[in-house]
């Protein structure tokens, strides 16, 4: 099958694929169609796609409900396309290093939870509880990452006219916070089975957010933001703090190139 060369045609096809997902089509079949039609999709095209769906009447809550499906569908195709290189304390560099540390914590936590099993024996749970609590504390630090996004990154996105992504992603942050609260409560009351169940959900949510950021959010803002925008994003970092990462040296001068315009999108 030939790949449509016209951007409008690609967008129409992508819209049909997403509509099929929302209608309950088999995910593997839709993803195969996506892979056959589109070899590489930019973050801007995803932005246009999701905004078109909202403009046509799809509620943002529906997009949020299928954020996991969208992220998985687009992850292979995007792979950070269009992302600027950011090093030396640039906000994107810090976000990425935090994500690397969070991925590592998730990996360690999954191994420990697998060793405990779905119905852990109380004696084994008590023996591993200190290690488990330590790993969970690492995941709880993801909230610092989210707070910086909410208070520093999202306002700049909104000033750039990218208003829907912050609303949807903030709601996903809050869902993750609710799971973290459940995990803490289960730890405090010594409910081993609930700790394992809720910790697995928390690990999945943190991991999914990392994927959304790396594959959708970061390429989007990398294209849209100016050097002045990144200076605004950086303000307040020290007050909020970082998630398992040292910010390192000050950022080098950001590019002064004019930002690429992007349509509003949900960016989940």
C-alpha positions in Angstrom: 0.0 0.0 0.0 1.4 3.4 -0.9 1.7 6.0 1.8 -0.4 9.1 1.2 1.9 12.0 0.6 -0.6 14.8 1.3 -0.6 15.9 5.0 -4.4 16.4 4.9 -4.9 12.9 3.6 -2.6 11.4 6.3 -4.6 13.4 8.9 -7.9 12.0 7.6 -6.5 8.5 7.8 -5.2 9.0 11.3 -8.5 10.4 12.4 -10.3 7.3 11.0 -7.9 5.1 12.9 -8.5 6.9 16.2 -12.3 6.8 15.6 -12.0 3.0 15.1 -10.2 2.7 18.4 -12.9 4.7 20.2 -15.5 2.5 18.6 -13.9 -0.6 20.1 -11.9 -1.9 17.2 -9.1 -4.4 17.9 -6.0 -2.5 19.0 -3.5 -4.8 17.3 -5.4 -4.6 14.0 -5.6 -0.8 14.2 -1.9 -0.5 15.1 -1.0 -2.7 12.2 -3.0 -0.5 9.8 -1.3 2.6 11.3 2.2 1.0 10.8 1.3 0.1 7.2 0.1 3.6 6.3 2.4 5.9 8.2 6.2 5.4 8.6 6.8 8.5 10.6 4.4 10.9 12.3 5.4 14.3 13.8 4.1 15.6 17.1 2.5 18.5 15.2 0.4 16.0 13.2 -0.7 14.3 16.4 -1.6 17.7 17.8 -3.7 18.5 14.7 -5.4 15.1 14.8 -6.5 15.3 18.4 -7.6 18.9 18.1 -9.7 18.0 15.0 -11.4 15.3 17.0 -12.2 17.8 19.8 -13.5 20.4 17.3 -15.8 17.7 15.8 -17.3 17.1 19.2 -15.3 14.4 21.0 -15.2 15.3 24.7 -11.7 15.8 26.2 -12.8 13.3 28.9 -13.0 10.7 26.1 -9.5 11.5 24.9 -8.3 11.2 28.5 -10.0 7.8 28.9 -8.1 6.4 25.9 -4.8 8.2 26.5 -3.1 4.9 27.2 -4.2 3.6 23.8 -3.1 6.7 22.0 0.3 6.7 23.7 0.9 3.1 22.8 -0.3 3.6 19.3 1.9 6.6 18.6 5.0 5.6 20.6 6.6 3.4 17.9 6.0 5.9 15.1 7.1 9.1 16.9 10.2 8.0 18.8 11.0 11.6 19.7 10.9 12.9 16.2 11.5 16.6 16.0 13.1 16.8 19.4 15.8 19.3 19.9 19.0 18.2 21.7 18.9 19.6 25.2 21.8 19.2 27.6 23.4 20.9 30.6 20.4 21.8 32.7 18.0 22.7 30.0 14.5 21.9 31.4 14.0 19.1 28.8 17.3 17.6 29.8 16.3 17.6 33.5 12.9 16.1 32.6 14.5 13.3 30.6 17.0 12.5 33.4 14.2 12.4 35.9 12.3 10.0 33.6 15.4 7.8 33.3 15.6 7.6 37.1 11.9 6.9 37.4 12.1 4.1 34.8 14.9 2.5 36.7 12.9 2.7 40.0 9.9 1.2 38.2 12.0 -1.7 36.9 13.4 -2.4 40.4 9.9 -2.2 42.0 8.5 -4.6 39.4 11.2 -7.2 40.2 10.5 -6.9 44.0 6.7 -7.2 43.5 7.2 -10.2 41.3 9.2 -11.8 44.1 6.3 -11.1 46.5 3.6 -12.5 44.2 0.0 -11.6 44.0 -0.8 -13.1 47.5 2.4 -12.5 49.5 3.0 -14.4 52.6 3.1 -12.0 55.6 6.5 -13.1 56.8 8.1 -12.5 53.4 6.3 -9.2 53.0 7.6 -8.0 56.4 11.1 -9.0 55.4 11.0 -7.1 52.2 8.9 -4.2 53.4 11.8 -1.8 54.0 13.1 -2.3 50.5 9.6 -2.0 49.1 8.9 1.2 51.0 12.2 2.7 49.8 11.4 2.0 46.1 7.9 3.4 46.5 9.3 6.6 48.0 11.3 6.9 44.8 8.1 6.7 42.7 6.3 9.1 45.0 9.0 11.7 44.0 7.4 11.7 40.5 5.0 14.3 42.0 7.8 16.9 42.0 8.2 16.3 38.3 4.4 16.7 37.8 4.3 19.9 40.0 7.0 21.5 37.9 5.1 20.7 34.7 1.8 22.0 36.1 3.3 25.3 37.5 6.0 26.1 35.0 5.6 24.1 31.7 1.9 24.2 31.4 1.4 28.0 31.8 3.9 28.6 28.9 2.1 26.0 26.8 -1.2 27.9 27.4 0.4 31.2 26.5 1.4 29.6 23.2 -2.2 28.6 22.6 -1.7 24.9 23.4 -4.4 24.8 26.0 -6.0 21.3 25.9 -2.9 19.2 26.7 -2.2 20.7 30.1 -5.8 20.1 31.2 -5.8 16.5 30.2 -2.4 15.7 31.5 -3.0 17.4 34.8 -6.1 15.2 35.3 -3.9 12.1 34.6 -1.4 13.4 37.2 -4.2 13.6 39.7 -5.3 10.0 39.0 -1.7 8.9 39.7 -1.7 10.9 42.9 -4.8 9.1 44.0 -3.1 5.7 43.4 0.0 6.9 45.3 -2.3 7.9 48.3 -3.8 4.4 48.2 -0.4 2.8 48.3 0.7 4.9 51.3 -2.4 3.9 53.2 -2.0 0.2 52.4 1.6 0.4 53.6 0.6 2.1 56.8 -2.0 -0.6 57.7 0.2 -3.5 56.6 -2.1 -4.8 53.9 0.4 -6.7 51.8 -2.0 -7.8 49.0 -3.3 -4.2 48.5 0.3 -2.8 48.6 1.3 -5.2 45.8 -1.9 -4.5 43.7 -1.7 -0.7 44.1 2.0 -0.5 43.7 1.8 -2.3 40.4 -0.8 0.2 39.2 1.3 3.1 40.4 4.4 1.7 38.5 2.3 1.4 35.3 1.0 4.9 35.6 4.4 6.4 36.2 5.8 4.4 33.3 2.9 5.5 31.0 3.4 9.1 31.8 7.1 8.8 31.0 6.1 7.4 27.6 3.6 10.2 26.9 6.1 12.8 27.7 9.0 11.4 25.7 6.9 10.5 22.6 4.3 13.3 22.5 4.7 16.2 25.0 8.4 16.9 24.7 8.6 16.8 20.9 5.6 19.2 20.9 7.0 21.8 23.2 10.5 21.4 21.7 9.1 22.6 18.4 6.8 25.3 19.9 8.9 27.1 22.5 11.4 29.9 22.2 14.5 30.6 24.3 12.5 33.0 26.4 9.8 30.4 26.9 12.4 27.9 28.3 13.8 30.6 30.6 10.2 31.0 32.0 9.9 27.2 32.4 13.1 27.1 34.4 12.0 29.6 37.0 11.0 28.1 40.2 12.7 24.7 39.7 14.7 25.0 43.0 11.6 25.8 45.0 9.7 22.7 43.7 12.7 20.3 43.7 13.6 17.4 41.4 12.6 13.8 41.1 15.7 11.6 41.6 17.9 13.8 39.4 20.5 16.4 39.9 19.9 19.4 37.7 23.7 19.7 37.1 25.2 22.7 35.4 23.3 25.7 34.1 21.8 25.3 30.7 23.7 26.6 27.6 22.1 29.4 25.7 18.9 28.1 24.0 18.3 28.4 20.3 17.0 31.8 19.3 15.2 30.4 16.3 11.5 31.3 16.0 9.2 28.6 17.4 7.2 26.5 15.0 3.5 27.1 15.3 1.6 24.1 16.6 -2.2 23.5 16.7 -3.9 23.0 20.0 -4.0 19.3 21.0 -4.8 17.1 23.9 -1.2 15.7 24.0 -2.2 12.9 26.4 
